[in-house]
């Protein structure tokens, strides 16, 4: 297999019992085993993972000890991915539900298709500045259809009209409150004049 040398050993976060036929776990935190695969020989090592050992630093230490610098998993949080990357482990997420064998074959296919996977000889993965994009992001967001723009303009005009009416009501209430305040002051002055 030509692509096997590109990967080196690959670790897969799997459900029980581990191995090539085990499902890739939904997330790194749900993994009950780490299946380490050497794609050139399909030699497998299953490492059981206790709930307390799912910390990304501990997982990275286990992977480095087994010689794997690539981890295939389902979901992975940005914090976990950053911690693993800081420890020299490259994470390939989004493989939940397939078997470990299918996940390793998919990673190998990606390695054969592009230069972004790390070489096996490196002591740690050479991370690209950015993962390759399959679909370039548009520079300018698409403009909504004209009839939607017209409806939005009409809605904004109506909101403006409502706010203007509310301001008029508030002005009238202010006038009423000022008159009431003036009457209260007048009544207080009369009371003060009587008590003196």
N, C-alpha and C positions, 0 to 999 in steps of 0.2 A: 504494500500500500504506500503510494508515493506521499500522501498527505500525513501519514502517521508521524513522521519526523518533525513536522511543523508544530505539532501540539505538545509533545512530551506527555507526561502523565496528566490525566484530567480527573478531577474530583466531581462527583455528582451527589447533591443532597437528595437522598432517597427515603422512601417509607420502608417499614419493616418488610422483609428481612434483609434488604440490601441486595446488591448483586446486579447483574446486567438486565435481569427481567423485572426488577423492582421499579415502581413508578417514581418519577421525579416528584419530590414533595411540593406542596403548594407554596411554601415559603421556607426560607432557611430556618426560621424559628420552629417550624413544624417537623423538620427532618428528624428521623429516628436513627439514621445511619448515613455515613459518608462512604460512597462507593468510589474507590480510586481505581482508574482504568488506565492501562498502558495500551494505547490504540495500535501500536506496532505489533504487539503480541497478544492482545486482548487478555492479558493477565489482570486479575481482579483481586483487590484487597478491600474487605468490608470492615469499616471502623464504626462500631456502635457509638451513638451520641446520646449521652444523658441530658435531661432538660437543663441542668446547670452548666453544661458545657457548650451551649449554643451561642455564647457570647462571641462576636466576630473575632476578637483577639485570640481566643482559645481555638476557634475553628481555624484561623490562619496558622497558628502554631502546629496544629495537627496536620494541616495540609503541607506545610513546609517540611515537616518531619517525614511525610510519605513521599515527598518529591513532586507534588502536584502544585502548580501555580495558576491553574485555571479551575474555577468552581462553576458548575452548571446548577441552576436552581430554578424555582418558580419565581415568586415575588421576592424582592429584597428591598429593604428600606434604603433611602439615600444615606442614612447614617451608617448602616451596616456596610453598604457598598464602599463608602469612603474609608471606613475603618479597615476593610479588607484590602482595598487598594493601597492604603498607607502601609499595610503589612506585606505588600508585594503579591497579592492574589488578585487575579483578574476575574471578575464576575460576569457570567453570561446568563442573565435572567430570562424569564418568560418561557421556560420549557416544562412547566407543570403538566402532569398528566401523561406524558409519554414515558416510555421505558428508558432506563439509563442507556441501553444500547442505542436506541434511536436518537437520544440527545447527543451522545458522543459522535455518532455518524453525522448528525446535522452540524455539529461544531467542526468536524473534520472537513465537511463540504465547504463550510465558510472559510476554513483555513486554506483550502485549495483554491478558492475563488479570489481571495484577496490577501494583501500583505499585512493586514492589521493585527493578526494574531501573533503572539510573541514566539520567537524561536526557542526550541527546546534547550539549546546550549546555554542560554542566558541564565544567570543565577536568579533573576527575577524578571518578570515580564516588562518588555519595553512598551509602555502605554502610548497610544496615539494621542495627539492633542484633542482629537474629537473623533467619535465613532463615525464611520462612513454613513452618509445619509442616502437612503434609497430614493427618497422623493425630496427634491429641493423645496425648501419653504418659499412660498411666494413673497416677493418683496413688498407688494402693496396688497392689502386685503381686498377681496372683491367688493364692488359697490352693489348695494341692494337695488332691486328694480325701482323704477321711477314711481310706480303707484304706491310702493311702501314708503318712499321718501315723502310723497304728498300726504299720505295719512299721518305720518309722524309730524309733519309741519302743521297739519290741522289740529292734532292733539296738543302740540305745544302752544298754538294760538289760543286754544280753549283754556289751557292752564294759565296763560297770561291773563285772559279775561277774568277768570275766577279769582286770581290773586289781586287784580285791580279792584274787583268788587269787595274783596275782604279788606283791602286797605281803606276803601271808602267807609265801610262799616266801622273799622277800628278808629278812623278819624271822628266819626259821629259819636262813638262811645267815649273817646277822649274828651270831646266837648261836653258831653253829659257829665262825665266824672269831674271835669273842671268846675262846672256849675255846682255840682253837689259839694265839692270841696269848698267853694266860695260860700255856700250857704252854711256849711258846718263852721267855718271861720267866723262868719257873721254871728251865728248862734253862740259860739264860744265867747266872742267879744262882748255880747250882750250879757251873758252870764257873769263874766268877770267884772263888768261894770256894775252889776247888781250887788255882788258880794263885797265890793269895796266900800 
